[in-house]
Structures are given as C-alpha cells and as structure tokens.
Amino acid sequence: MTYLKSRGFSIETIKEFGVGYCNGNVKTELANHQQELIQQGILNARYNERNFQRLMFPLHNEKGELIGFNGRTLKEKTESDQIYVKYLLSPESLEFSKSKTLYNLHRAKKYIQEANQVYIVEGVMDCMTLWELGKKNVVCTLGTALTKEHIQLLNQYTNNYVICYDNDKAGFSASVRNGKLLSQTIRQLLTEEQRQSWKATEQILFTKLPSECDPNDLFLKDKDKLLQQLEQPMKYLDYCRQMCAENPNYQTVFDENIKSEQRLKDKHWNKGDIAKLKAELKQATDILSVAQDLGIQVQKSGRNFVGICPFHGENTPSFFISQEKQIYKCFGCGKGGDVIALVCEMKDLSYRESMNYLRENYVVPHYQKQIQSEKKDKERD
C-alpha cells in the first residue's frame, strides 16, 4: 500500500483495479487445488508461487471474467542482477492470451464509446495513472506489442486512437510501428463507405511525454502537464519530427521502421509466398544457433538444450530447446513455439517482421554460401 500510494494512486483506484499482493499463502490456503493452481500459472512445477512477493494485477477479458494475473516486483534493478523481470504474466492458456487481451477494456469500454476515443498505454501502472487522472477511456497492451486482435476488439467501440507510450527508444519504436499497424488494420475492417471518411492522420494520434518519462512519472511531477499532453495529442509526422529532433538516436529507429515497411511492400505477402519463405527458413535456420545469436545461454541436457528462461525470472532452468524438433518451450512461463515465434518474443517484432529478420540474417546468407560453394565446385571441376 505504501508503494502504490507513492505512485499517486488513491484507495478508490487501488480497489477498483483489485490490486493485491502475493504473500506466499495461496498454496497453503488452497492446498486441495494445487494441480489447478499449476494449470492456471499461480504455482510453478515445484509448487511454489510464481509471483511470490509481487503486486498482483488481475487480468480480465472483455466480459469482465478473470483470466489471469500480471505480477510486478517491488524490487528495483541492481547492477548485480543478471536476470530482472519487472512484470510476470500468467502463462498462455485457453483463457488468457497476451495477444488477445487488453487490460482494463471491460471497465473502459463504456467510457471509450462515450468519448469516441481510446488511449493506448504500455503498462498497468500507466493505465491506472490515466484512470486516476479522470481519463477512463484507457487500455493497456501489457507491453508494446499491439496486435490485430487488439485492434479488432477496440474497433467495436471507436475508430479514434491516441498512443501514449514511454518517451524512450523502445516506446518510440513501438509507437511508430503500432501507428502503422493501426492504419493498415483499420482500413481492412472498415466498409467502403466508412473508408471514404476515415483519415489515419487525424484519427491515430500520439502523446509526446518528456524525455525518458512515462505517464506515471509525469503524473507525479506535474498532473496538469500530463493532462495537457493527453488532451493535445500530435499527428504522426509532427510527433516523429519532434522526437527525432529531441534525440538524434531516434532517427535510426524511424529510418529502420521505414525500411522495414518498404521491405514488406516489396514482397507480395500471399499464402504461397509465406509457405515458400517458411520452407526456406526451415532449411536455412537452426533454432539453437538463432537462440544463441539472440543471447540465450543453454547447455546440452540429454537430447535437448536447457537454460534460464529469457522471458521470466527464475533460479532453476526451465527453458528447453529441441534441436531435433526445432522448437523451444519454457515450462515455467509457458511460452514456446518455433524459431519465428522465438524472434517475435526476443526482438518484439510482428510475425512478418520476424520472418523478414530471419530471411535477411539467415536465409540470404545461406543461399549466398551455397552459390559460392557451387562456384568453387565448378572452378575445381
């Protein structure tokens, strides 16, 4: 409670969002339901609470049904911390999927309809901050990854969006990327008549916060300033120009996004192309090599490779890579998939961007090596 109050939250807001604390009593109070708790991601495979000593934010679906939790550590990161996980989500399940869940939508949907506008923020604290400020038409993407499923959910209530992400490199990159995704996806959802009157430059706007600042930081420093920034959002190009002028390092992020967008335009993404590229990826990539290139450290263990999961904090390794099946799986947080899914998670890219990344870094060099090898063979002959 001391921590939550220090972040500027009233008792009313804390109760409204149902924030709790994991004190280690769950496995004793619900001793007869341990298998169920493991399935729900409350306990890990060793029957310990995954979110021990973390703030607990309940996650709900659009109908308001409880589907999981987001646990936030109260510890600050230190130089000695090799692994630091600020937020730890419930594992993916039939009820909960990060890519299909918008935090606070069940509470915010009526306010979104009333205002005909929605604020999209990064984290649960940002969401609570805007709610505390009176901006109740706010949802959170549980990170910077906005998906088509998220947009389809919001499209039921409004076609006016304000992206309010942190003013740092990751936040700016996600703002640019998600702004483009919003524009492309909404056009596909609108009818021909609606498309005539819908203008992305006027209906997808951006809130620019001070440098290295998130909504809660500004809320604590100057509530009126935050309110002003929220009520006077900027158009896409104005936002990008100001951000790049403020920090020249952001220019590389903007340029890379433009290049990525151009690469997607250059390649005609029909089903045949995707199937062909997947086949090329299967031939040219090895998930173990890609994982190691991404900084994941694993050791041989029988037929598999095992290491500390890069997606959540743990002391005992529960992250496995099967070179034989070309898949990865963490038995702690539940994440898993093929090499494309691994790149999506590690580099916070969309599925298409991940395929492009693998194509440029592995497929193209693979075929270049093949060509050089064939050329040498011919010369030798």
C-alpha positions as CSV (number, residue, x, y, z in Angstrom):
1,M,0.0,0.0,0.0
2,T,2.9,2.3,0.8
3,Y,4.3,1.7,-2.7
4,L,1.0,2.2,-4.5
5,K,0.3,5.4,-2.6
6,S,3.8,6.6,-3.5
7,R,2.9,6.2,-7.2
8,G,-0.1,8.6,-6.6
9,F,-2.9,6.1,-6.5
10,S,-6.0,6.6,-4.3
11,I,-7.6,3.9,-2.3
12,E,-10.6,4.1,-4.6
13,T,-8.4,3.4,-7.7
14,I,-6.5,0.6,-6.0
15,K,-9.8,-1.1,-5.0
16,E,-11.3,-0.5,-8.5
17,F,-8.4,-2.3,-10.1
18,G,-8.4,-5.1,-7.5
19,V,-4.6,-4.8,-6.9
20,G,-3.3,-7.4,-4.4
21,Y,-0.1,-8.9,-3.1
22,C,1.3,-12.4,-3.3
23,N,2.5,-13.2,0.2
24,G,3.0,-17.0,-0.1
25,N,-0.2,-18.1,1.5
26,V,-2.0,-19.4,-1.6
27,K,-0.5,-22.9,-1.7
28,T,-1.5,-23.5,2.0
29,E,-4.9,-21.8,1.8
30,L,-5.8,-23.7,-1.4
31,A,-3.8,-26.9,-0.6
32,N,-6.5,-29.1,-2.2
33,H,-6.3,-27.3,-5.5
34,Q,-2.6,-27.3,-6.3
35,Q,-2.8,-29.0,-9.7
36,E,-5.4,-26.5,-10.7
37,L,-3.2,-23.7,-9.5
38,I,-0.3,-25.0,-11.6
39,Q,-2.5,-25.1,-14.7
40,Q,-3.5,-21.5,-14.0
41,G,0.1,-20.4,-13.6
42,I,-0.3,-19.4,-9.9
43,L,2.1,-22.2,-8.8
44,N,5.1,-23.4,-10.8
45,A,6.1,-27.0,-11.4
46,R,7.8,-27.1,-8.0
47,Y,4.6,-26.0,-6.2
48,N,6.0,-22.5,-5.4
49,E,4.2,-19.3,-6.1
50,R,5.4,-17.8,-9.4
51,N,4.6,-14.3,-8.3
52,F,5.9,-14.5,-4.7
53,Q,6.3,-11.0,-3.2
54,R,4.9,-9.3,-6.2
55,L,2.0,-6.9,-6.6
56,M,-0.9,-8.8,-8.4
57,F,-2.9,-7.1,-11.1
58,P,-6.0,-9.2,-12.1
59,L,-6.5,-9.6,-15.9
60,H,-10.0,-9.8,-17.3
61,N,-11.4,-10.5,-20.7
62,E,-13.8,-8.1,-22.5
63,K,-16.8,-9.5,-20.5
64,G,-15.0,-8.9,-17.2
65,E,-14.2,-12.6,-16.4
66,L,-10.9,-13.2,-14.6
67,I,-8.4,-14.9,-16.9
68,G,-5.0,-14.4,-15.3
69,F,-2.7,-12.1,-13.4
70,N,0.2,-9.7,-14.0
71,G,2.7,-9.7,-11.2
72,R,5.0,-6.7,-10.6
73,T,8.1,-7.0,-8.5
74,L,8.7,-4.3,-5.8
75,K,12.5,-4.7,-6.1
76,E,14.5,-2.2,-8.0
77,K,17.0,-3.5,-10.5
78,T,20.7,-3.5,-9.4
79,E,23.9,-3.9,-11.2
80,S,24.3,-7.4,-9.7
81,D,21.0,-8.6,-11.2
82,Q,21.8,-10.8,-14.2
83,I,18.1,-11.5,-14.7
84,Y,15.5,-8.9,-13.8
85,V,11.9,-9.4,-14.7
86,K,9.7,-6.4,-13.7
87,Y,6.4,-7.9,-14.8
88,L,5.5,-11.6,-14.9
89,L,2.3,-12.6,-16.7
90,S,0.3,-15.7,-16.3
91,P,1.2,-18.4,-18.8
92,E,-0.7,-18.5,-22.1
93,S,-3.8,-20.7,-21.7
94,L,-7.2,-21.3,-23.2
95,E,-8.5,-18.4,-21.1
96,F,-5.5,-16.0,-21.4
97,S,-3.6,-14.9,-24.5
98,K,-1.4,-11.7,-24.3
99,S,-2.0,-11.0,-28.0
100,K,-5.8,-11.1,-27.5
101,T,-6.1,-9.3,-24.1
102,L,-6.4,-5.6,-23.5
103,Y,-6.0,-4.7,-19.8
104,N,-8.9,-2.6,-18.5
105,L,-11.1,-3.0,-21.6
106,H,-14.0,-4.4,-19.6
107,R,-14.1,-1.3,-17.4
108,A,-13.1,1.2,-20.1
109,K,-15.4,0.2,-23.0
110,K,-18.4,2.4,-22.0
111,Y,-16.1,5.4,-21.5
112,I,-14.4,4.7,-24.9
113,Q,-17.9,4.8,-26.5
114,E,-18.8,8.0,-24.7
115,A,-15.6,9.8,-25.7
116,N,-15.4,8.0,-29.1
117,Q,-11.7,7.8,-28.4
118,V,-9.3,5.4,-26.7
119,Y,-5.9,5.9,-25.1
120,I,-3.4,3.0,-25.5
121,V,-0.6,2.8,-22.9
122,E,2.2,0.3,-22.2
123,G,1.7,-0.9,-18.7
124,V,-0.8,-1.5,-15.9
125,M,0.6,1.4,-13.9
126,D,0.2,3.8,-16.8
127,C,-3.4,2.6,-17.2
128,M,-4.2,3.2,-13.6
129,T,-2.5,6.6,-13.8
130,L,-4.8,7.8,-16.6
131,W,-7.8,6.4,-14.7
132,E,-6.7,8.3,-11.6
133,L,-6.4,11.5,-13.7
134,G,-10.0,11.0,-15.0
135,K,-9.2,9.6,-18.4
136,K,-11.1,6.4,-18.0
137,N,-11.2,5.6,-21.7
138,V,-7.8,3.9,-21.4
139,V,-6.5,0.4,-22.1
140,C,-3.1,-1.3,-21.8
141,T,-1.4,-3.7,-24.2
142,L,0.7,-5.4,-21.5
143,G,3.9,-4.3,-23.2
144,T,4.5,-2.5,-26.5
145,A,3.2,-5.3,-28.8
146,L,-0.2,-4.2,-30.4
147,T,-1.8,-6.9,-32.4
148,K,-4.6,-7.2,-35.0
149,E,-6.7,-9.0,-32.4
150,H,-6.3,-5.9,-30.1
151,I,-7.4,-3.6,-32.8
152,Q,-10.4,-5.7,-33.7
153,L,-11.5,-5.5,-30.0
154,L,-11.2,-1.7,-30.0
155,N,-12.8,-1.3,-33.4
156,Q,-16.2,-2.3,-31.8
157,Y,-16.1,0.9,-29.7
158,T,-14.2,3.6,-31.6
159,N,-12.0,4.4,-34.6
160,N,-10.1,7.2,-32.8
161,Y,-6.8,6.3,-31.1
162,V,-4.2,8.1,-29.0
163,I,-1.0,6.2,-28.4
164,C,0.7,7.2,-25.2
165,Y,3.9,5.2,-24.8
166,D,7.0,6.0,-22.8
167,N,9.5,8.5,-24.2
168,D,12.4,6.1,-24.7
169,K,13.8,4.2,-27.6
170,A,11.5,1.2,-27.1
171,G,8.4,3.4,-26.7
172,F,9.1,5.5,-29.8
173,S,9.9,2.4,-31.9
174,A,6.6,0.8,-30.7
175,S,4.6,4.0,-31.3
176,V,5.8,4.2,-34.9
177,R,5.3,0.5,-35.6
178,N,1.9,0.3,-33.9
179,G,0.6,3.5,-35.6
180,K,1.3,1.9,-39.0
181,L,-0.4,-1.4,-37.9
182,L,-3.4,0.5,-36.7
183,S,-3.7,2.3,-40.0
184,Q,-3.4,-0.8,-42.1
185,T,-5.7,-3.0,-40.0
186,I,-8.5,-0.4,-39.5
187,R,-8.7,0.1,-43.3
188,Q,-9.3,-3.6,-43.7
189,L,-12.1,-3.5,-41.0
190,L,-14.0,-0.5,-42.4
191,T,-16.7,-0.7,-45.0
192,E,-16.1,1.1,-48.3
193,E,-18.3,4.0,-47.2
194,Q,-16.6,4.3,-43.9
195,R,-13.2,4.2,-45.5
196,Q,-14.0,7.3,-47.5
197,S,-14.4,9.5,-44.4
198,W,-11.7,7.9,-42.2
199,K,-8.4,9.6,-42.1
200,A,-5.5,7.9,-40.3
201,T,-3.5,11.2,-39.9
202,E,-6.4,12.7,-37.9
203,Q,-7.7,9.6,-36.1
204,I,-4.4,8.0,-35.0
205,L,-2.6,10.5,-32.7
206,F,0.3,10.4,-30.4
207,T,1.1,11.8,-26.9
208,K,4.6,13.1,-26.6
209,L,5.9,12.9,-23.0
210,P,9.2,14.5,-21.7
211,S,12.4,12.6,-22.4
212,E,12.9,9.3,-20.5
213,C,9.5,9.7,-18.9
214,D,6.4,7.5,-18.6
215,P,2.8,8.7,-17.8
216,N,3.2,8.0,-14.1
217,D,6.5,9.9,-13.9
218,L,4.8,13.0,-15.3
219,F,1.7,12.4,-13.2
220,L,3.8,12.6,-10.0
221,K,5.7,15.7,-11.2
222,D,3.0,17.7,-12.9
223,K,-0.6,16.4,-13.3
224,D,-1.7,19.4,-15.2
225,K,1.1,19.0,-17.7
226,L,0.2,15.3,-18.3
227,L,-3.5,16.3,-18.7
228,Q,-2.5,18.9,-21.3
229,Q,-0.3,16.5,-23.2
230,L,-3.1,13.9,-23.3
231,E,-5.7,16.5,-24.5
232,Q,-3.4,17.9,-27.2
233,P,-2.1,14.8,-29.0
234,M,0.0,15.1,-32.1
235,K,-0.2,13.9,-35.7
236,Y,2.2,11.2,-36.7
237,L,4.8,13.2,-38.7
238,D,4.8,16.1,-36.1
239,Y,5.3,13.5,-33.3
240,C,8.2,11.8,-35.2
241,R,9.9,15.1,-36.1
242,Q,9.8,16.3,-32.5
243,M,11.0,13.0,-31.1
244,C,13.9,12.8,-33.6
245,A,14.9,16.5,-33.0
246,E,14.9,15.9,-29.3
247,N,17.0,12.8,-29.5
248,P,19.1,12.1,-32.7
249,N,19.3,8.4,-31.7
250,Y,15.6,8.1,-32.5
251,Q,16.2,8.9,-36.1
252,T,17.8,5.5,-36.7
253,V,14.7,3.9,-35.2
254,F,12.4,5.9,-37.6
255,D,14.6,5.1,-40.6
256,E,14.7,1.4,-39.8
257,N,10.9,1.3,-39.5
258,I,10.6,2.9,-42.9
259,K,13.0,0.3,-44.4
260,S,11.0,-2.5,-42.7
261,E,7.8,-1.1,-44.1
262,Q,9.3,-0.9,-47.6
263,R,10.6,-4.4,-47.4
264,L,7.0,-5.6,-46.6
265,K,5.7,-3.6,-49.6
266,D,8.4,-5.0,-51.9
267,K,7.4,-8.6,-51.0
268,H,3.9,-9.7,-52.0
269,W,2.7,-11.5,-48.9
270,N,0.3,-14.0,-50.3
271,K,-0.1,-17.5,-48.8
272,G,2.2,-19.1,-51.4
273,D,5.0,-16.6,-50.6
274,I,4.6,-17.2,-46.8
275,A,4.7,-21.0,-47.3
276,K,7.7,-20.7,-49.5
277,L,9.5,-18.5,-47.0
278,K,8.7,-20.9,-44.2
279,A,10.2,-23.7,-46.2
280,E,13.3,-21.6,-46.8
281,L,13.6,-20.7,-43.1
282,K,13.3,-24.4,-42.2
283,Q,16.1,-25.3,-44.5
284,A,18.4,-22.3,-43.7
285,T,17.9,-21.8,-39.9
286,D,18.7,-23.8,-36.8
287,I,16.7,-22.7,-33.7
288,L,19.7,-23.4,-31.4
289,S,22.0,-21.1,-33.4
290,V,19.4,-18.4,-33.7
291,A,18.7,-18.6,-29.9
292,Q,22.4,-18.3,-29.1
293,D,22.8,-15.4,-31.6
294,L,19.9,-13.7,-29.6
295,G,21.9,-14.1,-26.4
296,I,20.1,-17.1,-24.9
297,Q,22.5,-19.3,-23.0
298,V,21.7,-23.0,-22.9
299,Q,23.6,-26.2,-22.2
300,K,23.3,-29.7,-23.5
301,S,21.0,-32.0,-21.4
302,G,20.2,-35.3,-23.0
303,R,18.6,-34.8,-26.4
304,N,17.7,-31.2,-25.6
305,F,19.3,-28.0,-24.5
306,V,18.3,-26.3,-21.3
307,G,18.9,-22.8,-19.7
308,I,17.4,-19.9,-17.8
309,C,14.3,-18.6,-19.5
310,P,14.8,-15.1,-21.0
311,F,11.1,-14.2,-20.5
312,H,10.7,-14.5,-16.8
313,G,12.8,-14.6,-13.6
314,E,13.8,-18.0,-12.3
315,N,16.7,-19.6,-10.5
316,T,16.2,-23.2,-11.8
317,P,16.4,-23.6,-15.6
318,S,13.1,-24.4,-17.2
319,F,13.7,-23.2,-20.7
320,F,14.2,-26.1,-23.3
321,I,15.3,-26.1,-26.9
322,S,14.8,-29.2,-29.1
323,Q,17.2,-29.1,-32.0
324,E,15.5,-32.2,-33.3
325,K,12.0,-30.7,-33.4
326,Q,13.2,-27.1,-34.0
327,I,11.1,-25.7,-31.2
328,Y,11.5,-24.1,-27.8
329,K,9.4,-24.3,-24.6
330,C,9.6,-22.8,-21.1
331,F,7.8,-24.9,-18.5
332,G,7.9,-22.0,-16.1
333,C,6.0,-19.3,-18.0
334,G,4.5,-21.5,-20.7
335,K,5.9,-19.7,-23.7
336,G,7.0,-21.8,-26.7
337,G,7.0,-22.2,-30.5
338,D,9.2,-22.3,-33.5
339,V,12.1,-20.1,-34.5
340,I,9.8,-17.4,-35.8
341,A,7.9,-17.2,-32.5
342,L,11.3,-17.0,-30.7
343,V,12.4,-14.0,-32.7
344,C,8.9,-12.4,-32.2
345,E,9.3,-12.6,-28.4
346,M,13.0,-11.7,-28.2
347,K,13.0,-8.8,-30.5
348,D,9.4,-7.6,-30.0
349,L,8.6,-7.9,-33.7
350,S,5.5,-8.8,-35.6
351,Y,5.2,-12.3,-37.2
352,R,6.0,-10.8,-40.7
353,E,8.9,-8.7,-39.4
354,S,10.3,-11.8,-37.7
355,M,10.3,-13.7,-41.0
356,N,12.0,-10.8,-42.7
357,Y,14.6,-10.7,-40.0
358,L,15.3,-14.4,-40.3
359,R,15.3,-14.1,-44.1
360,E,17.8,-11.3,-44.2
361,N,20.1,-12.7,-41.5
362,Y,20.0,-16.4,-42.2
363,V,18.2,-17.3,-45.5
364,V,20.0,-14.9,-47.8
365,P,23.5,-15.6,-46.3
366,H,22.7,-19.3,-46.5
367,Y,21.9,-19.1,-50.3
368,Q,24.9,-16.9,-50.8
369,K,27.2,-19.5,-49.3
370,Q,25.5,-22.2,-51.4
371,I,26.2,-20.1,-54.6
372,Q,29.8,-19.5,-53.6
373,S,30.2,-23.3,-52.8
374,E,28.8,-24.3,-56.2
375,K,31.0,-21.7,-57.9
376,K,34.1,-23.2,-56.2
377,D,33.0,-26.7,-57.2
378,K,32.7,-25.7,-60.8
379,E,36.1,-24.0,-60.7
380,R,37.5,-27.1,-59.1
381,D,35.9,-29.3,-61.8
